[in-house]
Amino acid sequence: MLTSTQIEKAALDLYEAEKTKRQIDLLSNRHPGLTLDESYAIQDALVDLKLRDGRKQIGWKIGLTSRAMQMALKIETPDSGVIFDDMYYPNGSRIPHGTFFEPRIEAEIAFIMGRDLAPSDLNRDGIIEATEHIAPALEILETRVVRYNPETRTYRNVCDTIADNAANAGIVLADNRFCLEDIDPRWIGGIIKRNGTVEETGLGAGILDDPITSVLWLARRLAEYDKFIRKGDIIMAGSFIRPIEAPSGSDFFADFGPLGTVECHFE
C-alpha cells in the first residue's frame, strides 16, 4: 500500500515531466506491485495539481478499449483519464512545434453529454438519452513515463499509464455533430491518413464491440468512487485504430465518411 507521501511524489514527478518534456522512469519499478487503485490515486493527485494550476476539467478519456491493446498489456479492462481545457484543439489546428515531445494519434468517437448522468442512467438507454451529440475526433497521446528500462529490462505497464492520466495529451474534434439515436456507432468508420498516406482504417465496433458500452463502463467506474459524468463533458470513447506516430511535419486527416472529417498538423 502506497503512502500519501509516495502518491504525492509520483504525481509531482509526472507533473514536472510534462512541463519539462522529460520522461521519468517506470513507476512500476519504483513501486513493485503497484495496483490499479494506487495508480488511480496517483492520477487523482496529478489532476489536483493541474486544477490548482487553473486548468478546468472538460471531460474524460477512455483507453485500452481494443482487444489487441488489452492483450498486449495483459489486462481485461479499459482505463480512463481526465481531459482539461488546454488539451482541446479545434478541427484543423496547427499544433506548434515543441508542444509535445513524443505524440501519437488515435481515431475516436466523442460523446458530448447533454445532462448530468444520474444513478438511474447507468445502463445503455441512459447513456443514449444523456448524450446530446456525438462527433468524430482524434486523440493526441503522449506518455510521461519511459516505455522501457534497459537496466531492469521491464516495460511500461497499465499501472504506469493510468497514473500518467492514461497518456492523455490532447483532443481534436470535428465540426459536425450528430444525434446518437440516429446512428449505430458500431458502424462508424474512419480512414486515417498521415501526410496523404492511409495508415489505419477501422470501425467503432473495435471499441468494446460498441462505443456506448465504453461510456457505460466509465460511468459505472466513476460511480464506484462517488463521481459522475456531467453535462457538457466530452467523453472520448476509445480508439478503433492503433496509435500512429506524429513527428514534426505530420499532417493527419481522418475521413469518417458521412460524418465528415477531422484533421490537424504538427509543426
PyMOL commands that set and color helices and strands:
alter all, ss='L'
color gray80, all
select helices_A, chain A and resi 4-20+27-30+36-52+67-72+85-87+119-121+124-130+158-163+165-167+180-182+185-187+204-206+211-223+257-259
alter helices_A, ss='H'
color red, helices_A
select strands_A, chain A and resi 57-63+79-84+88-90+93-95+104-113+131-141+148-149+154-155+168-173+189-194+197-203+234-239+244-245+251-255+261-266
alter strands_A, ss='S'
color yellow, strands_A
deselect
rebuild
show_as cartoon
